[in-house]
Amino acid sequence: MFSGIVESLGRITALISEPPGSRLVIEEPKIRAATNVADSVSVNGCCLTVVETGEKTMTFQAGPETLARTNLGELTTNSLVNLERSLAVGDRLGGHFVSGHIDGQAELIEIKNYGDWADYWFKISEELAAQMASKGSVAVDGVSLTLVACEKNRFSVALIPYTLKVTTLGSRKIGDKVNIETDILSKYVQRLLEAKEW
């Protein structure tokens, strides 16, 4: 379980093919120093297990489902990724409860800049849009954000200068794909409504 508050940016130093999956080697000394093998780390919002550590690096394995369902399959050497260690009991929760289980991807379709601030619009499937509500929460590449506008097949978020600076969102361009995790509560509400038709 995570909070969606990104701790640091990591850099991909190697991508090693392991059919049908892949190994991702990520460099980030601060998080590495506090991480051990078998720990869970959110990488662009996707919960991965540390399988090996180096002096400054952590290695993760991603299976075919993860590579196909998330933007991890599009990473290249030197790509930056958002990193967050899993929550510990008693930690303050600054964002919202994020499981690290990606529901799908969205495409960045519009950026409205207001000086150092920005509004981002993303295209989304109707299935995921049904789990979003204005002023609710969403994790975009692992970043906990408040939904502003929610429409049938798109949504917007307002990004403060700090978020644009310390996460990968500040370098995103039109057409980029991002990982989306909708709020856990919305999934249960939707399921309860569906169950009434059984």
C-alpha positions as CSV (number, residue, x, y, z in Angstrom):
1,M,0.0,0.0,0.0
2,F,1.2,3.5,-0.9
3,S,0.1,7.1,-0.5
4,G,0.9,8.5,-3.9
5,I,3.4,10.9,-2.5
6,V,6.5,10.4,-4.7
7,E,9.7,10.3,-2.7
8,S,12.2,10.5,-5.5
9,L,12.9,10.1,-9.2
10,G,14.9,7.0,-10.2
11,R,16.8,6.5,-13.4
12,I,16.6,3.3,-15.5
13,T,20.2,2.1,-15.9
14,A,19.4,-1.3,-17.6
15,L,16.6,-3.2,-19.1
16,I,17.3,-6.9,-19.3
17,S,15.1,-9.2,-21.4
18,E,13.8,-12.2,-19.4
19,P,11.1,-13.7,-21.7
20,P,8.3,-13.4,-21.3
21,G,9.2,-10.5,-18.9
22,S,12.0,-8.1,-18.2
23,R,14.3,-6.9,-15.5
24,L,14.4,-3.2,-14.6
25,V,17.5,-1.9,-12.9
26,I,16.8,1.5,-11.3
27,E,19.4,3.8,-9.7
28,E,18.3,6.0,-6.8
29,P,20.8,6.0,-3.8
30,K,18.5,7.4,-1.2
31,I,15.7,4.9,-1.6
32,R,18.2,2.1,-2.2
33,A,19.8,2.8,1.2
34,A,16.4,2.2,2.9
35,T,15.3,-0.8,0.7
36,N,16.0,-4.5,0.9
37,V,15.3,-7.5,-1.3
38,A,11.6,-8.5,-1.2
39,D,10.5,-4.9,-0.3
40,S,7.7,-3.4,-2.4
41,V,8.3,-0.1,-4.3
42,S,5.9,1.9,-6.4
43,V,7.5,2.5,-9.9
44,N,5.4,4.9,-11.9
45,G,2.5,3.8,-9.7
46,C,3.1,0.0,-10.2
47,C,3.9,-2.1,-7.2
48,L,7.1,-4.1,-7.9
49,T,9.2,-6.3,-5.7
50,V,12.9,-5.7,-5.2
51,V,14.7,-8.9,-6.4
52,E,18.3,-7.7,-6.2
53,T,20.2,-4.7,-4.9
54,G,23.5,-3.0,-5.7
55,E,25.3,-0.2,-4.1
56,K,23.0,2.5,-5.7
57,T,20.6,0.3,-7.6
58,M,17.5,-1.8,-7.2
59,T,16.4,-4.5,-9.6
60,F,12.8,-5.5,-10.3
61,Q,11.1,-8.1,-12.5
62,A,8.1,-7.2,-14.6
63,G,5.9,-9.9,-16.2
64,P,4.1,-9.7,-19.5
65,E,0.8,-8.5,-17.9
66,T,2.6,-5.6,-16.2
67,L,4.6,-4.7,-19.3
68,A,1.4,-4.7,-21.5
69,R,-0.9,-3.0,-19.0
70,T,1.4,-0.2,-17.9
71,N,3.9,2.2,-19.4
72,L,6.8,0.2,-17.9
73,G,7.1,-1.6,-21.2
74,E,7.9,1.7,-22.9
75,L,10.8,2.6,-20.7
76,T,14.3,2.9,-22.1
77,T,17.7,3.3,-20.6
78,N,18.0,6.7,-18.7
79,S,14.2,7.1,-18.5
80,L,13.1,8.7,-15.2
81,V,10.5,7.0,-13.0
82,N,8.5,8.0,-9.9
83,L,9.5,6.0,-6.8
84,E,7.7,5.5,-3.5
85,R,8.4,3.0,-0.8
86,S,5.5,1.2,0.7
87,L,3.7,2.7,3.7
88,A,4.6,1.6,7.2
89,V,2.0,1.3,9.9
90,G,1.8,4.7,11.7
91,D,3.0,6.7,8.7
92,R,1.1,9.9,8.0
93,L,-1.0,9.6,4.9
94,G,-0.4,12.7,2.8
95,G,-2.1,11.6,-0.4
96,H,-4.7,8.8,-0.6
97,F,-4.6,5.0,-0.3
98,V,-2.9,3.6,-3.5
99,S,-2.6,-0.1,-4.0
100,G,0.0,-0.1,-6.8
101,H,-2.3,-2.1,-9.0
102,I,-2.7,-0.3,-12.3
103,D,-6.2,-0.2,-13.8
104,G,-5.2,1.0,-17.2
105,Q,-3.5,3.8,-19.1
106,A,-4.5,7.3,-20.1
107,E,-3.1,9.5,-22.9
108,L,-2.1,13.1,-22.3
109,I,-4.1,15.1,-24.8
110,E,-3.8,18.8,-23.6
111,I,-1.6,20.9,-21.4
112,K,-2.8,24.4,-20.3
113,N,0.1,26.3,-18.7
114,Y,-0.5,29.1,-16.2
115,G,3.0,30.3,-15.5
116,D,4.6,27.6,-13.3
117,W,1.3,25.9,-12.8
118,A,-0.5,23.6,-15.3
119,D,-3.8,21.8,-16.0
120,Y,-3.4,18.4,-17.7
121,W,-6.2,16.7,-19.7
122,F,-6.0,13.0,-20.2
123,K,-8.0,10.7,-22.6
124,I,-9.4,7.7,-20.7
125,S,-11.6,4.7,-21.4
126,E,-15.3,5.0,-20.5
127,E,-14.8,2.0,-18.1
128,L,-12.2,3.9,-16.0
129,A,-14.1,7.2,-16.4
130,A,-17.0,5.6,-14.6
131,Q,-14.8,5.3,-11.5
132,M,-13.8,9.0,-11.4
133,A,-15.6,11.9,-9.8
134,S,-14.7,15.6,-9.5
135,K,-12.8,16.3,-6.3
136,G,-12.1,12.6,-5.9
137,S,-8.6,11.0,-6.0
138,V,-6.6,9.4,-8.8
139,A,-3.0,8.1,-9.1
140,V,-1.3,9.2,-12.3
141,D,2.0,7.4,-12.7
142,G,1.9,6.9,-9.0
143,V,1.2,10.6,-8.1
144,S,-1.8,11.2,-5.9
145,L,-3.9,13.9,-7.5
146,T,-7.3,15.5,-7.1
147,L,-9.6,15.2,-10.1
148,V,-10.9,18.5,-11.4
149,A,-13.1,17.8,-14.4
150,C,-14.5,14.3,-15.2
151,E,-16.1,13.6,-18.5
152,K,-17.2,10.5,-20.4
153,N,-13.8,9.8,-21.9
154,R,-11.4,12.3,-20.4
155,F,-10.4,14.0,-17.1
156,S,-8.3,16.9,-15.9
157,V,-6.0,17.5,-13.0
158,A,-4.3,20.7,-11.7
159,L,-0.6,20.5,-11.1
160,I,1.2,22.8,-8.7
161,P,4.9,23.8,-9.5
162,Y,6.2,21.4,-6.8
163,T,4.6,18.4,-8.4
164,L,5.8,19.4,-11.9
165,K,9.3,19.7,-10.6
166,V,9.7,16.6,-8.4
167,T,7.8,14.0,-10.5
168,T,7.9,12.8,-14.1
169,L,4.7,14.7,-14.8
170,G,6.6,17.9,-15.5
171,S,8.4,16.3,-18.5
172,R,5.3,14.6,-20.0
173,K,4.4,15.6,-23.5
174,I,1.2,15.4,-25.6
175,G,0.6,11.8,-26.6
176,D,2.5,10.3,-23.7
177,K,0.8,7.3,-21.9
178,V,0.5,7.3,-18.1
179,N,-0.5,4.7,-15.6
180,I,-3.8,5.1,-13.9
181,E,-5.1,3.7,-10.7
182,T,-8.6,4.9,-9.7
183,D,-9.7,5.3,-6.1
184,I,-10.2,2.0,-4.3
185,L,-13.6,3.1,-2.9
186,S,-14.9,3.8,-6.4
187,K,-14.2,0.2,-7.4
188,Y,-16.3,-1.2,-4.5
189,V,-19.2,1.2,-5.2
190,Q,-19.2,0.2,-8.8
191,R,-19.1,-3.5,-7.9
192,L,-22.0,-3.1,-5.5
193,L,-24.1,-1.4,-8.1
194,E,-23.3,-4.2,-10.6
195,A,-24.2,-6.9,-8.1
196,K,-27.7,-5.5,-7.8
197,E,-28.3,-6.8,-11.4
198,W,-27.3,-10.4,-10.5
